[in-house]
């Protein structure tokens, strides 16, 4: 937790700068014609710490349906997951 202290004459104020809004966000992975199944599976496992089977299932859903919700969580965690997926130029979107 990151706390900032503001000291003014007459009062002391502490502000928590790590406050999350609490809205659950989702990372959507979209299909493309450039990445192999193996590349996507490996990157999903790296980004979300999921099992091979879970990554394979998401990859197949992306292939068949064009997209899959691959992660649910806080906005900050979704940004991290999306960033790792985008390391190899996968197309993602974060929605709330």
C-alpha positions as CSV (number, residue, x, y, z in Angstrom):
1,X,0.0,0.0,0.0
2,X,1.4,3.4,-0.9
3,X,0.3,6.1,1.5
4,X,1.0,9.8,1.0
5,X,1.0,12.2,4.0
6,X,-0.1,15.8,3.7
7,X,0.8,17.9,6.6
8,X,-1.0,21.3,6.8
9,X,-1.4,23.5,9.8
10,X,-4.3,22.3,11.8
11,X,-4.7,18.8,10.3
12,X,-2.9,15.7,9.0
13,X,-4.2,13.9,6.0
14,X,-3.2,10.4,4.7
15,X,-4.1,9.4,1.2
16,X,-4.0,5.8,0.0
17,X,-2.8,6.0,-3.6
18,X,-3.3,2.3,-4.3
19,X,-7.1,2.4,-4.1
20,X,-8.8,0.3,-6.7
21,X,-12.3,1.3,-7.9
22,X,-13.5,-2.3,-7.4
23,X,-14.9,-2.8,-10.8
24,X,-14.0,-6.2,-12.2
25,X,-12.5,-5.9,-15.7
26,X,-11.9,-8.5,-18.4
27,X,-9.2,-9.1,-21.0
28,X,-10.6,-10.2,-24.4
29,X,-8.2,-11.9,-26.8
30,X,-9.0,-11.7,-30.5
31,X,-8.2,-14.1,-33.3
32,X,-5.6,-13.2,-35.9
33,X,-4.0,-15.0,-38.9
34,X,-0.3,-14.6,-37.8
35,X,0.2,-16.6,-34.5
36,X,0.3,-20.4,-34.2
37,X,-1.7,-22.3,-31.6
38,X,1.6,-23.0,-29.7
39,X,2.6,-19.3,-29.6
40,X,-0.8,-18.3,-28.2
41,X,-0.9,-21.1,-25.7
42,X,2.6,-20.3,-24.4
43,X,1.8,-16.6,-24.1
44,X,-1.5,-17.2,-22.3
45,X,0.2,-19.4,-19.8
46,X,2.9,-16.7,-19.3
47,X,0.3,-13.9,-19.0
48,X,-2.3,-15.5,-16.8
49,X,-0.4,-18.4,-15.0
50,X,-3.1,-20.8,-16.3
51,X,-2.6,-24.4,-17.1
52,X,-1.8,-25.7,-20.5
53,X,-5.3,-27.1,-20.8
54,X,-6.9,-23.8,-19.9
55,X,-4.7,-21.9,-22.4
56,X,-5.5,-24.5,-25.1
57,X,-9.2,-24.1,-24.4
58,X,-9.0,-20.3,-24.7
59,X,-6.9,-20.6,-27.9
60,X,-9.4,-22.9,-29.5
61,X,-12.3,-20.6,-28.5
62,X,-10.5,-17.7,-30.1
63,X,-9.9,-19.7,-33.2
64,X,-13.6,-20.8,-33.5
65,X,-15.5,-17.8,-32.1
66,X,-13.0,-15.0,-33.0
67,X,-12.5,-14.0,-29.4
68,X,-12.3,-15.3,-25.8
69,X,-12.4,-13.7,-22.3
70,X,-9.0,-14.9,-21.1
71,X,-8.8,-13.1,-17.7
72,X,-11.1,-11.5,-15.1
73,X,-9.8,-9.2,-12.4
74,X,-8.9,-5.8,-11.3
75,X,-8.0,-3.2,-13.9
76,X,-4.3,-3.1,-12.8
77,X,-4.1,-6.9,-13.2
78,X,-5.9,-6.8,-16.6
79,X,-3.4,-4.2,-17.8
80,X,-0.5,-6.5,-16.8
81,X,-2.1,-9.5,-18.5
82,X,-2.9,-7.5,-21.6
83,X,0.7,-6.2,-21.7
84,X,2.2,-9.7,-21.6
85,X,-0.1,-10.9,-24.4
86,X,0.8,-7.9,-26.5
87,X,4.5,-8.6,-26.1
88,X,4.1,-10.9,-29.2
89,X,1.6,-8.6,-30.9
90,X,-1.6,-10.4,-29.9
91,X,-4.7,-8.3,-30.1
92,X,-6.4,-7.7,-26.8
93,X,-9.1,-5.4,-25.3
94,X,-9.9,-4.6,-21.7
95,X,-13.5,-4.1,-20.8
96,X,-15.3,-3.3,-17.6
